[in-house]
Amino acid sequence: MKKRGRGIGCYLYGVGYGFNRPDHSAAYVEVADDGTVTVLSGACDLGQGSDTVLCQIAVEELGICYEDVRIISADTAVTPDALASTASRQTYVSGNAVKRAAADVKQHFVKLAAEIFACEPADIVIKVGVVSCKTDESKVLKFSELARQMHQRGKQFIGFAFYDNTTADVDPVTNQGNAYSHYIYGTQVADVEVDTETGEVTVLRIGAAHDCGKAINPKNVEQQIEGGVVQGMGYAVMEEIILKEGKTLTPSFTKYLIPTSQDAPEIVTYIVEEPDPRGPFGAKGLGEGPIIPTAPAIVNAVYDAVGIRITSLPITPEKVLYELTKLK
């Protein structure tokens, strides 16, 4: 007999290193004579999309087109330190560094644009790669053309910024304090099917709602959520390290099973935007968050389906059948 159940899992997660551990990043942003922009950041893109996000932040701050920006990342010969791509921190910490570096170079660019246009710096507008003076509509130049003119005048535009996200430690006696600069939140709901004859648990569907502050790249956020859900599902029902007399009996992926695309359930994502005023354009981060509530939601769904509480992962058929026999 197959029975279905639904469970919920919730979490909060502190972004960054926290607990007074150094948590900083630096960045350079350079405008070339053809108007193209280069971002230099030590942030390592492991596939999570930080290169894209950092470029988007620079583009938004400068008012240029995405096609005109490139990034050199994680090159210790030329890029400033951004610490590790861990703790879901790069969008927030390196993003703030890039935003501030872009703002640094922009202020010098705007000052010279005002001189060329013979207007006030406050009247200069840069939007979609076009520089204009809002008090005189006749004064318009492409960003690339203005960059060329400025370089011909011997001006070079390089912005630099350092962002420090290090927090104070908590009180060792009371355990109170601001351990992290900010937190992300999320909830997942899992639908499962349990075969009471074989003990097999099938994850049918997961709804995942996650707060990321502001989604700099919504598609990237959606993919991060989906990846976390699939990893969390593997942790819940498939992945198991078996040890015997000090030897690992699951040394390869032929025995240590991880989810494939064929195992992935239907995933419905909900991006919750609660912008953080301290984050780059309100972003907080996401990275590791989506993996956290998946297993609890699945465990609760199994309990809802057949009334058994599994307290060790993964939820194997043997564990399910053993617990079911205790109910008889």
Residue pairs with C-beta under 8 A, 6 or more apart in sequence:
1 195
1 196
1 197
2 193
2 194
2 195
2 196
3 193
3 194
3 196
3 305
3 306
4 191
4 192
4 193
4 194
4 204
4 305
5 191
5 192
5 194
5 301
5 302
5 303
5 304
5 305
5 306
6 189
6 190
6 191
6 192
6 301
6 304
7 189
7 190
7 192
7 296
7 297
7 298
7 299
7 300
7 301
7 302
7 303
7 304
8 187
8 188
8 189
8 190
8 297
8 300
9 187
9 188
9 190
9 292
9 293
9 294
9 295
9 296
9 297
9 298
9 300
10 185
10 186
10 187
10 188
10 293
11 185
11 186
11 187
11 289
11 292
11 293
12 183
12 184
12 185
13 88
13 183
13 184
13 185
13 186
13 288
13 289
13 292
14 179
14 180
14 182
14 183
15 87
15 88
15 89
15 92
15 180
15 181
15 182
15 183
15 184
15 284
15 285
16 23
16 87
16 88
16 89
16 92
16 93
16 165
16 167
16 180
16 181
16 182
16 285
17 23
17 83
17 87
17 89
17 165
17 166
18 87
18 167
18 179
18 180
18 181
19 167
19 169
19 170
19 179
20 166
20 167
20 168
20 169
21 166
22 83
22 166
23 83
23 87
23 89
23 93
23 164
23 165
23 166
23 167
24 81
24 83
24 93
24 162
24 163
24 164
24 165
24 166
25 41
25 42
25 43
25 80
25 81
25 82
25 83
25 90
25 93
25 94
25 96
25 97
25 162
25 163
25 165
26 41
26 42
26 80
26 81
26 82
26 97
26 160
26 161
26 162
26 163
27 39
27 40
27 41
27 54
27 80
27 82
27 94
27 97
27 98
27 100
27 101
27 160
27 161
28 38
28 39
28 40
28 41
28 79
28 80
28 101
28 158
28 159
28 160
29 37
29 38
29 39
29 40
29 58
29 62
29 98
29 101
29 102
29 104
29 105
29 158
29 159
29 160
30 37
30 38
30 40
30 105
30 157
30 158
30 159
31 37
31 105
31 109
31 147
31 157
31 158
32 38
32 147
32 151
33 147
33 148
33 151
33 152
34 144
34 147
34 148
35 64
35 68
35 129
35 142
35 143
35 144
35 145
35 146
35 147
35 148
36 68
36 69
36 70
36 144
37 58
37 59
37 62
37 64
37 68
37 69
37 70
38 69
38 70
38 71
38 72
39 54
39 55
39 58
39 69
39 70
39 71
39 72
39 73
39 98
39 101
39 102
40 71
40 72
40 73
40 78
40 79
40 80
41 54
41 71
41 72
41 73
41 74
41 79
41 80
41 82
41 94
41 97
41 98
42 73
42 74
42 75
42 76
42 79
42 80
42 81
42 82
42 83
42 94
43 50
43 51
43 54
43 73
43 74
43 82
43 85
43 90
43 94
44 50
44 73
44 74
44 82
44 84
44 85
45 51
45 73
45 74
45 85
46 85
48 85
48 90
48 220
48 224
48 287
49 217
49 220
49 223
49 224
50 73
50 85
50 90
50 91
50 94
51 71
51 73
52 217
52 220
53 90
53 91
53 95
53 216
53 217
53 220
53 283
54 71
54 73
54 90
54 94
54 95
54 98
55 66
55 69
55 70
55 71
56 66
56 216
56 217
57 95
57 98
57 99
57 102
57 216
57 280
57 281
58 69
58 98
58 99
58 101
58 102
59 65
59 66
59 68
59 69
60 281
61 98
61 99
61 102
61 103
61 106
62 102
62 105
62 106
62 126
63 106
63 125
63 126
63 127
63 128
63 129
63 143
64 126
64 128
64 129
64 143
65 128
65 129
68 129
68 143
68 144
72 78
72 79
73 79
74 82
80 160
80 162
82 90
82 93
82 94
82 97
83 89
83 93
87 287
87 288
88 184
88 285
88 286
88 287
88 288
88 289
89 165
89 285
89 287
90 285
90 287
91 216
91 279
91 280
91 283
91 284
91 285
91 286
92 165
92 181
92 182
92 213
92 276
92 279
92 280
92 283
92 284
92 285
93 163
93 165
94 163
95 216
95 279
95 280
95 283
96 161
96 163
96 165
96 278
96 279
96 280
97 161
97 162
97 163
98 161
98 280
99 161
99 280
99 281
100 159
100 161
100 163
101 159
101 160
101 161
102 159
103 159
103 161
104 159
104 160
104 161
105 157
105 158
105 159
106 126
106 159
108 155
108 157
108 159
109 126
109 146
109 147
109 150
109 157
110 121
110 124
110 126
111 121
112 150
112 153
112 155
113 121
113 124
113 131
113 146
114 120
114 121
114 123
114 124
114 133
116 141
116 146
116 149
116 150
117 124
117 133
117 136
117 139
119 133
119 135
119 136
119 139
120 135
123 133
123 134
123 135
124 131
124 132
124 133
124 134
125 131
125 132
125 133
125 134
126 143
129 142
129 143
129 144
130 140
130 141
130 142
130 143
131 140
131 141
131 142
131 143
131 146
132 139
132 140
132 141
133 139
133 140
141 149
147 157
150 157
165 181
167 178
167 179
167 180
167 181
168 177
168 178
169 177
169 179
170 176
170 177
170 178
170 179
171 177
181 278
182 213
182 276
182 278
182 279
182 284
184 210
184 211
184 212
184 213
184 284
184 285
184 286
184 289
185 210
185 211
185 272
186 208
186 209
186 210
186 211
186 272
186 289
186 290
186 292
186 293
187 208
187 209
187 293
188 206
188 207
188 208
188 209
188 229
188 232
188 290
188 293
188 294
188 297
189 206
189 207
189 297
190 203
190 205
190 206
190 294
190 297
190 298
190 300
190 301
191 203
191 204
191 205
191 206
191 301
192 201
192 202
192 203
192 204
192 298
192 301
192 302
192 305
193 201
193 202
193 204
193 305
194 200
194 201
194 202
194 302
194 305
194 306
194 320
195 201
195 202
196 306
196 324
198 317
198 321
199 316
199 317
199 318
199 319
199 320
199 321
199 324
200 317
200 320
201 237
201 298
201 302
201 315
201 317
201 320
203 233
203 236
203 237
203 265
203 298
204 265
204 266
205 265
205 266
205 267
205 268
206 229
206 233
206 265
206 266
206 267
206 268
206 294
206 297
207 267
207 268
207 270
208 225
208 228
208 229
208 267
208 268
208 269
208 270
208 290
208 293
208 294
209 269
209 270
209 272
210 221
210 225
210 269
210 270
210 271
210 272
210 286
210 289
210 290
211 272
211 273
211 274
211 284
212 221
212 271
212 272
212 273
212 283
212 284
212 285
212 286
213 273
213 274
213 275
213 276
213 279
213 282
213 283
213 284
213 285
214 273
214 275
214 276
214 279
214 281
214 282
214 283
214 284
215 221
215 271
215 273
215 283
216 280
216 281
216 283
218 271
221 269
221 271
221 286
222 269
222 271
224 286
224 287
224 290
225 267
225 269
225 271
225 286
225 290
226 264
226 267
226 269
226 290
227 290
228 288
228 289
228 290
228 291
228 292
228 294
229 265
229 267
229 290
229 291
229 294
230 259
230 263
230 264
230 267
231 259
231 291
231 294
232 290
232 291
232 292
232 293
232 294
232 295
232 298
233 259
233 263
233 264
233 265
233 294
233 295
233 298
234 257
234 258
234 259
234 263
235 291
235 294
235 295
235 313
235 314
236 294
236 295
236 298
236 299
236 313
236 314
236 315
237 298
237 314
237 315
237 316
238 257
238 258
238 259
238 263
238 314
239 256
239 257
239 258
239 314
240 250
240 256
240 257
240 313
240 314
240 316
241 248
241 250
241 256
242 248
242 249
242 250
243 249
249 255
250 256
273 282
275 281
275 282
275 283
276 282
276 283
276 284
279 285
295 313
298 315
299 309
299 310
299 313
299 315
302 308
302 310
302 315
302 320
303 309
303 310
306 320
306 324
307 327
308 320
308 323
308 324
308 326
308 327
309 323
310 319
310 320
310 323
312 319
